[in-house]
Amino acid sequence: MPLSIGVIFDCSGSMGRKLEKSRLAVAQFFKTANPEDEFFLVQFNDSADLIQSFTKDLEEIQNRLAFTQSKGRTALIDAIYLGLHQMKKAHNARKALLIISDGGDNSSRYTEGEIRNLVKEADVQVYAIGVYEPVASRGRTPEEAAGQGLLTDIAEMTGGRQYPVDNINELPDIAAKIGVELRNQYVLGYRPQNQERDGKYRKVQVKLIQPRGLPTLRPFFKLGYYAPSQ
């Protein structure tokens, strides 16, 4: 099925030497696209900006990324918020965000609590590539350490994943892996016993029966949904 995808691209000062490989990661991700997919681009440093609204022209997005410069602070949460807001204009039923960032937020107006609530409400899968400094590195800030947990929580809440990257040379391969994963998923449905239309959040759990002879498998799934209120 075609996808509507938002690329959330970190161009803050801390991304300096990671920027070129991050651009290559987006290019590799685009290689898994099909002609009916649509994409938009949000870039962020001190603030988050919609650089390219929905388009099927992947070259246009890559041209805009080519002129990206690394500077300023990191408004990661604001960028995710803007991406989810832009996703309301999507034409395809399946929607996803791809976040490429070193994870350290120090410039957002919105809070972690607000973005978690918004992610719960939105029917959007979130995948994140966290380009972190090594744990023992002097360049690893407290914000960056906290950012890894935030990206993991947000991604897994939606049935997506966060991929931590220590070696920036791995970026393109991981981006390609996410593209393939988005196109190879099971759709599971069920009829809830609770028929109340109360608008409350309902948690969902998927248990996997481990097949014999295979490596340990782990399911990723959306952790819940809001019941209809009418």
N, C-alpha and C positions, 0 to 999 in steps of 0.2 A: 504494500500500500504506500502511496506517496506520503511524504512527511512535510510538516512545516517546522523549520528549525531556526532558532536564534543563536548566533555566535556571540558570546559575551567575552570580550577580549581585553585583557589587562595591559595597559601601556603606561603604568606608573613607573616612577624612578627606579624602584627595586627590580624591575623586569629587564633592565639594560641589556646584559649579555645573553638573556634568554629570549630576546625578541625575535631574532632571526629564525631560531628553531620553532618558535611558537607559530610564526607565519607558515613554515613548512608543514606543521601539524594540521593547520586549517586546510592547506592544499591537499594533503593526504586524505583528510576526512571527506573533502569534496569528491574525491575519486570514487567513493562508494555511492554517490548520489544517483538518482534516476531523473529523467527529464521532467517529471511532474512535481518534483520537490520544489519548495520555495524556501528562501533564506532571508534573514535580515542580520545586520551587524550593529552591535552596541560596543563602543569602546569606553574605557573609563580610566581616569587617574584622579584628579581632585574632585571631579564630578563625572556623571555618566551621560553619554550622548548617543543618540540614535544616528549612526553614520550612514546607514543604508536601510531603507524600509524594505518590505518583502519584495523579492525579485527572484527570477529563475536564472538570471545572468550571473553565474559564479565568477566570471572574469571581472565583473564590476566590483564585487566585494574584495577580490584579491588585489585589484589595482588600488583600492582605498587602503588596504592593509600595508601595501608597499611603502606608503608615505608616513606610516605610523612612527612616532618618536617616543622615546621613554623619558617621562618627566613627571614630577608631582607626587602627590599622595595617592591613597587607594580607597575609592568609594565602591567597594565590592557589593555591599548590600543594596545600595542605590541602583547599581547596574542590573542586579537580578530583578529588582522591583520593576525597573523600566522594561526589561525583557519580558516579564510576565504580563505587563500591561500591553505591550506591543502584540503579544501572542493572541490577544482578543480579536485581532484582525486576520487571523489565519484562515486559510481556505480549506485546509485538509483536516481530517478528523484526528489524525495522530500528530502530536506536537511534542517537541523536545527542545531543551536548551543545552548547548555545549559551552561550558565555562572553562577558559584557560587563564589561570591566575596563580600567583604565589600565595594567595590566601589571606594576606594581612590587611584587614580593614581598619582604616584610621581617619576616614573622611566622610562617612555616610550620615545622612539626615535620618534615614529610617533605622529601626532597631532590629536586633536579631529576632526578638519576639514577633515583631510585625511581619518580617519576611517568612518566618516559619508558618504563621497563620495563613499568609497569602499562598504559600506553596501547597498547604493542605487543601485549599479551596480550588486551586487551579488544576485542570486535567492536563498537566505538562510533565513529562519525564525530564529529570535533570541529570546530566552527566558532567563531571568536572575532572579536569586534569590539573592537579596541584603541582606547580613547578617550584619545589621547596629547596631552600638551602639545607645541607646536611645537618642533622641534629646537633652535632658537635661544633658546627660552624659559628664563628663570632658574628657572621652576618645574619643569623636567624633571629628575628625580633620576636618579642612576646606576642605581638599581633599576628605574626605569621604562624606561630605555634597554635594559637587559638583558632586561626582561620581554617586549618586542616580539619579540626573537629566540626566546624560549622559547615564546610562543604560536604563532609561525609554525611552528616545528619540530614541536610537538605536533599542530597541526592538519593539516599536510601529511603527517605520518606515517600519519594515519588516512584520507587521501583528502578531508579537509575543507580549509578555507581560513581565513586570518586576514586581516581587513579593517582596515587602519589608518585611523583617522578623526582628522583635524585640526580639522575644523569640526563641532561637535556637532549642528548643524542637519541634517547628513547621516545621523545615526543611524537614524531611522525608515525611511528609504528603503533603507539597507543591510540592515537587519533583514528587511524585506519581500523583498529580493532573495535572501537566504539561504533564507527559507522557500520561495520558488519553486524555487530550485536543488535543495533537498532532495527535491522532488517531480518533478524532471525529470532523471533519471540513467539511464545505461546499466548493465546488469548483464552483466559479462563473466565467462566461466568457461573453465577449461582443465584438462587432465589432466596433472599433473606426471610427468616421466620418472623422477624419484627416488621410488621407492615405499617407501623406508625409513621405518619408524615409530620415529624416533629422538627426537621431541620438540624438534628443533632449529628455530631461526628461519630461515625461507626468504625471501629477498628476491624481490620481484616488480617487473618493469619493463613499462610499457605505452608503446609508441611509436605516435605519431600520424602518419599520412601526410597532410600538409597539403593540403586540397582547393584547387584553383585558384579564384581569384576571390574568396576569402573572407579576412577579416582573420586574422592569425596566431592559431591556436588552441593552447591548452595543456591537456593532460589532467591531472586530479587523481585520484589513486587511492591505495588503501592500499598502503604500501611493502613489506609482507611479512606473513607469518603463521607461526604455530608448527605444525609437522607433528604429527600424532597420535603419542602415545607408546605406544599399545597396539594 
